[in-house]
Amino acid sequence: MSYPASRPRRLRRSPLLRRALAETTLAASDFVLPLFVSETATAPVPISSLPGHHQHSIQSALDECQQAIDLGIPMVLLFGIPAAKDERGTAAWADDGAVQRLTTAIKERFGDRLLVATDLCMCEYTSHGHCGILSGREVDNDATLDAYRQIAASQAGAGADIVAPSGMMDGQVGAIREVLDGGGFGEVAIMAYSAKMASAFYGPFRDAVGSVPAFGDRRAYQMDGANLDEALREVRLDIVEGADIVMVKPAGPYLDIVARVAAEVDVPVAAYQVSGEMAMIKAAAERGWLDHDAAVMESLVSIRRAGAKLLISYFAKEAVRIMQGLREA
């Protein structure tokens, strides 16, 4: 059918009709809220490069969790900031560590009203800022797997619903699945950072947790963002090893990878809209260069449209509030 009989604009004239016919929708239940918890904080400490986010005490983090529940956000993803770091990152598996204590406190206070996912890595805990155990100036993959096993057992013992290994070590999912199943934590799920790129967009996060590498970079274990086929291989390997959810990180610059993974695998796909993605929108909006709320929603819809089932985003609370009151601009 050709113009003038075909007039697609008829279906775009009404805000109500546009909403009714939207092919991609967002809901509060799509979001995961990242939270930073510090062993030393007694009150929230603002993170300047992540506006609206803080290094939290246990109590202030619990307050954030209550806000998430009130907004309908079903899950938080916890990152820890230890009182002291060492060469082996031993605070990562301390049973009285910040993540472990907060996990237990969340489950005691909120029970099944909030899911707790725990980032399982070592870069926040090592004095050198790398994601594992060093041998010279290289990360020793298999020695790091032993550490990841200890972290997984500690986080699961604290009550985590989901552990989220993010170090990109070969075999990490299989090693963690083995220790969880063998330790009586067979119901704890694994959300694997399966395609985690060596990205320039992690800067504000590294400021937040003090994880800038003391030397070199992470390109020897995080992925080259140029490689789509390799990303798919990494995802498939993690699924074979027992991943329940696979993740692509960052989200926005890698929507093609999100889409391919979502089309080709039969497990849920998460996408992480990382700190640098948030920072760019915030900075541009502060200068009046774009509409903050419109840009936030457009960026999130694009990730959902690509096929992500879970959106890990620093905009989680803001986005839900926009949807509740300011969705139509």
C-alpha positions as CSV (number, residue, x, y, z in Angstrom):
1,M,0.0,0.0,0.0
2,S,1.4,3.4,-1.0
3,Y,0.9,7.0,0.1
4,P,-1.6,8.5,0.6
5,A,-3.5,5.2,1.5
6,S,-0.6,4.3,3.9
7,R,-0.1,6.8,6.6
8,P,2.0,5.5,9.5
9,R,1.8,8.8,11.3
10,R,-1.8,8.1,12.2
11,L,-0.5,5.7,14.8
12,R,1.9,8.3,16.3
13,R,-0.5,11.3,16.8
14,S,-1.8,10.4,20.2
15,P,0.5,9.9,23.3
16,L,-1.9,7.2,24.6
17,L,-1.7,5.4,21.3
18,R,2.1,5.6,21.1
19,R,2.3,4.1,24.6
20,A,-0.2,1.4,23.7
21,L,1.7,0.4,20.6
22,A,5.2,0.7,22.0
23,E,7.2,-2.4,20.9
24,T,9.7,-2.0,23.8
25,T,8.6,-1.1,27.3
26,L,10.4,-0.6,30.6
27,A,9.2,-1.6,34.1
28,A,10.7,-1.2,37.5
29,S,11.2,-4.9,37.6
30,D,13.7,-4.7,34.8
31,F,16.3,-2.9,36.9
32,V,19.2,-3.8,39.2
33,L,20.5,-1.0,41.4
34,P,24.3,-1.0,42.1
35,L,25.3,-0.1,45.7
36,F,28.7,0.6,47.2
37,V,29.2,-0.3,50.8
38,S,32.3,0.7,52.8
39,E,33.7,-0.9,55.9
40,T,34.7,2.4,57.3
41,A,31.8,4.8,56.3
42,T,29.6,5.9,59.2
43,A,27.5,8.1,56.9
44,P,27.0,8.3,53.1
45,V,30.1,9.6,51.3
46,P,29.2,11.2,47.9
47,I,31.0,9.9,44.8
48,S,31.6,13.1,42.8
49,S,31.9,11.3,39.4
50,L,28.7,9.4,40.0
51,P,26.1,12.0,41.0
52,G,23.5,10.7,43.4
53,H,25.6,7.7,44.4
54,H,27.6,7.2,47.6
55,Q,30.0,5.0,49.5
56,H,27.5,3.7,52.0
57,S,27.5,2.6,55.6
58,I,25.5,-0.5,56.4
59,Q,22.6,1.6,57.7
60,S,22.5,4.0,54.7
61,A,22.7,1.1,52.3
62,L,19.7,-0.4,54.0
63,D,17.9,2.9,53.5
64,E,18.7,2.7,49.8
65,C,17.4,-0.8,49.7
66,Q,14.1,0.4,51.2
67,Q,13.9,3.0,48.5
68,A,14.5,0.3,45.9
69,I,11.7,-1.8,47.3
70,D,9.3,1.1,47.5
71,L,10.0,1.9,43.8
72,G,9.5,-1.8,42.7
73,I,13.2,-2.4,41.9
74,P,13.7,-6.1,42.7
75,M,17.5,-6.5,43.0
76,V,20.6,-4.7,44.2
77,L,24.2,-5.5,43.1
78,L,26.7,-4.9,45.9
79,F,30.3,-3.7,45.7
80,G,32.6,-3.6,48.7
81,I,35.2,-1.1,49.8
82,P,37.5,-2.6,52.4
83,A,39.2,-0.9,55.3
84,A,42.5,-2.2,54.1
85,K,43.8,-3.8,50.9
86,D,46.6,-6.3,50.5
87,E,48.4,-8.1,47.7
88,R,46.0,-11.0,47.7
89,G,42.7,-9.1,48.3
90,T,41.9,-11.3,51.3
91,A,39.2,-8.9,52.5
92,A,37.1,-10.1,49.6
93,W,36.3,-13.3,51.3
94,A,36.3,-12.1,54.9
95,D,33.0,-13.3,56.5
96,D,32.8,-9.9,58.3
97,G,33.5,-7.9,55.2
98,A,31.3,-5.0,54.1
99,V,29.5,-7.0,51.4
100,Q,28.9,-10.0,53.6
101,R,27.6,-7.9,56.5
102,L,25.3,-5.9,54.2
103,T,24.0,-9.0,52.5
104,T,23.1,-10.6,55.8
105,A,21.5,-7.4,57.0
106,I,19.4,-7.1,53.9
107,K,18.1,-10.6,54.1
108,E,17.4,-10.2,57.8
109,R,15.4,-7.0,57.3
110,F,13.8,-7.5,53.9
111,G,13.8,-11.3,53.4
112,D,12.5,-12.2,49.9
113,R,11.3,-8.6,49.2
114,L,14.7,-7.8,47.7
115,L,17.2,-10.0,45.8
116,V,20.9,-9.6,46.6
117,A,23.5,-10.0,43.9
118,T,27.1,-9.7,45.0
119,D,29.9,-8.7,42.7
120,L,32.6,-11.4,42.8
121,C,35.9,-9.9,42.0
122,M,39.1,-8.7,43.6
123,C,40.0,-5.3,42.1
124,E,38.3,-3.4,44.9
125,Y,40.3,-5.4,47.5
126,T,43.9,-5.8,46.0
127,S,46.6,-3.2,46.7
128,H,47.6,-3.4,43.0
129,G,44.1,-2.9,41.7
130,H,44.1,-6.0,39.5
131,C,41.3,-8.6,39.5
132,G,43.2,-11.6,40.9
133,I,46.4,-13.1,42.4
134,L,49.6,-11.9,40.8
135,S,52.5,-13.9,39.6
136,G,55.1,-11.2,38.9
137,R,53.2,-8.6,37.0
138,E,50.7,-11.0,35.5
139,V,47.4,-12.2,36.9
140,D,47.7,-16.0,37.6
141,N,44.4,-17.4,36.3
142,D,44.2,-20.6,38.3
143,A,45.5,-19.2,41.6
144,T,42.8,-16.5,41.1
145,L,40.1,-19.2,40.7
146,D,41.1,-20.6,44.1
147,A,40.4,-17.1,45.6
148,Y,37.1,-16.8,43.7
149,R,36.0,-20.1,45.2
150,Q,36.6,-18.6,48.7
151,I,34.7,-15.4,47.8
152,A,31.8,-17.4,46.4
153,A,31.5,-19.5,49.5
154,S,31.7,-16.5,51.8
155,Q,29.1,-14.5,49.8
156,A,26.7,-17.4,49.6
157,G,27.1,-18.1,53.3
158,A,26.1,-14.5,54.0
159,G,22.9,-15.0,52.1
160,A,23.5,-13.9,48.6
161,D,20.8,-14.9,46.1
162,I,23.1,-14.4,43.1
163,V,26.9,-14.2,42.8
164,A,28.3,-12.2,39.9
165,P,31.9,-13.1,38.9
166,S,33.3,-10.2,37.0
167,G,37.1,-10.9,36.7
168,M,37.0,-12.6,33.3
169,M,39.2,-15.5,34.4
170,D,39.0,-18.6,32.3
171,G,36.9,-21.3,34.0
172,Q,35.6,-18.9,36.7
173,V,31.9,-19.9,36.4
174,G,32.7,-23.7,36.6
175,A,34.9,-23.2,39.6
176,I,32.3,-21.2,41.4
177,R,29.4,-23.5,40.5
178,E,31.4,-26.4,41.8
179,V,32.1,-24.8,45.2
180,L,28.5,-23.6,45.5
181,D,27.0,-27.0,44.8
182,G,29.6,-28.7,47.0
183,G,29.0,-26.3,49.9
184,G,25.2,-26.7,50.1
185,F,24.5,-23.5,48.1
186,G,23.1,-25.2,45.0
187,E,20.2,-22.7,44.8
188,V,22.5,-19.7,44.6
189,A,22.5,-18.4,41.0
190,I,25.4,-17.2,39.0
191,M,25.2,-14.0,36.9
192,A,28.4,-14.1,34.9
193,Y,30.1,-11.0,33.5
194,S,30.6,-13.1,30.3
195,A,31.4,-10.4,27.8
196,K,33.2,-7.7,29.8
197,M,35.1,-5.3,27.7
198,A,38.4,-3.5,28.5
199,S,36.5,-0.2,28.3
200,A,37.3,3.5,28.8
201,F,33.8,3.9,30.4
202,Y,34.7,2.5,33.8
203,G,36.5,5.6,35.1
204,P,34.0,6.8,37.7
205,F,33.6,3.3,39.1
206,R,37.3,3.0,39.6
207,D,37.3,6.3,41.4
208,A,34.4,5.1,43.6
209,V,36.2,1.9,44.8
210,G,39.8,2.9,44.4
211,S,40.6,0.2,41.9
212,V,42.7,1.9,39.3
213,P,45.5,-0.6,38.5
214,A,48.8,0.3,40.0
215,F,50.5,-0.7,36.8
216,G,49.5,-1.8,33.3
217,D,45.9,-2.4,32.5
218,R,43.3,-5.2,32.4
219,R,43.5,-6.0,28.6
220,A,45.1,-9.3,29.3
221,Y,41.9,-10.6,30.8
222,Q,39.1,-8.3,29.9
223,M,37.8,-8.5,26.3
224,D,38.9,-6.5,23.3
225,G,35.8,-4.5,22.4
226,A,36.4,-5.1,18.6
227,N,35.6,-8.8,18.9
228,L,32.0,-9.9,18.5
229,D,32.7,-13.6,17.7
230,E,35.0,-13.9,20.8
231,A,32.2,-12.4,23.0
232,L,29.8,-15.1,21.8
233,R,32.4,-17.8,22.5
234,E,32.9,-16.4,26.1
235,V,29.1,-16.4,26.6
236,R,28.7,-19.9,25.4
237,L,31.6,-21.2,27.6
238,D,30.0,-19.6,30.7
239,I,26.6,-21.2,29.9
240,V,28.3,-24.6,29.6
241,E,30.0,-24.1,32.9
242,G,26.7,-23.3,34.6
243,A,25.9,-19.6,34.3
244,D,22.2,-18.9,35.0
245,I,22.4,-15.3,33.6
246,V,25.0,-13.9,31.2
247,M,26.0,-10.2,31.1
248,V,27.4,-7.8,28.5
249,K,29.3,-4.8,29.9
250,P,29.3,-1.9,29.0
251,A,25.8,-1.8,27.5
252,G,25.5,1.3,25.3
253,P,28.6,0.9,23.2
254,Y,28.0,-2.8,22.7
255,L,24.3,-3.0,21.8
256,D,25.1,-5.2,18.8
257,I,26.7,-7.7,21.1
258,V,23.7,-7.6,23.5
259,A,21.4,-8.2,20.6
260,R,23.4,-11.2,19.2
261,V,23.7,-12.8,22.6
262,A,20.0,-12.4,23.3
263,A,19.2,-13.9,19.9
264,E,21.5,-16.9,20.3
265,V,21.3,-18.1,23.9
266,D,18.5,-19.5,26.0
267,V,19.4,-18.0,29.3
268,P,18.5,-14.4,30.5
269,V,20.8,-11.6,29.3
270,A,21.8,-8.7,31.6
271,A,23.4,-5.6,30.4
272,Y,25.4,-3.1,32.6
273,Q,25.0,0.6,31.8
274,V,28.3,1.5,33.4
275,S,29.5,4.5,35.3
276,G,30.9,6.3,32.3
277,E,27.7,6.0,30.4
278,M,25.9,7.7,33.3
279,A,28.6,10.3,33.7
280,M,28.3,11.4,30.1
281,I,24.6,12.0,30.3
282,K,24.9,13.8,33.6
283,A,27.7,16.1,32.4
284,A,26.0,17.0,29.1
285,A,22.6,17.6,30.9
286,E,24.3,19.9,33.5
287,R,25.6,22.0,30.6
288,G,22.2,22.2,29.0
289,W,23.3,20.2,26.0
290,L,20.6,17.6,26.2
291,D,17.4,16.9,28.1
292,H,18.4,14.7,31.1
293,D,15.3,12.7,31.5
294,A,14.7,12.1,27.8
295,A,18.3,11.0,27.3
296,V,18.1,8.6,30.3
297,M,15.0,6.9,29.0
298,E,16.2,6.7,25.4
299,S,19.5,5.1,26.5
300,L,17.7,2.5,28.7
301,V,15.0,1.7,26.1
302,S,17.8,1.0,23.6
303,I,19.4,-1.5,25.9
304,R,16.0,-3.2,26.5
305,R,15.2,-3.2,22.8
306,A,18.5,-4.9,22.1
307,G,17.3,-7.9,24.2
308,A,18.5,-7.3,27.7
309,K,16.1,-8.8,30.4
310,L,18.0,-7.1,33.3
311,L,19.2,-3.5,33.2
312,I,22.0,-2.8,35.7
313,S,22.1,0.9,35.8
314,Y,23.1,3.8,38.1
315,F,20.0,5.5,36.7
316,A,17.7,2.8,38.2
317,K,16.0,4.9,40.8
318,E,15.8,8.0,38.6
319,A,14.4,6.0,35.7
320,V,11.6,4.5,37.7
321,R,10.7,7.9,39.0
322,I,10.7,9.3,35.5
323,M,8.4,6.5,34.4
324,Q,6.1,7.2,37.3
325,G,5.6,10.9,36.7
326,L,7.4,12.3,33.7
327,R,7.4,9.6,31.1
328,E,5.7,11.6,28.4
329,A,7.6,14.7,27.5
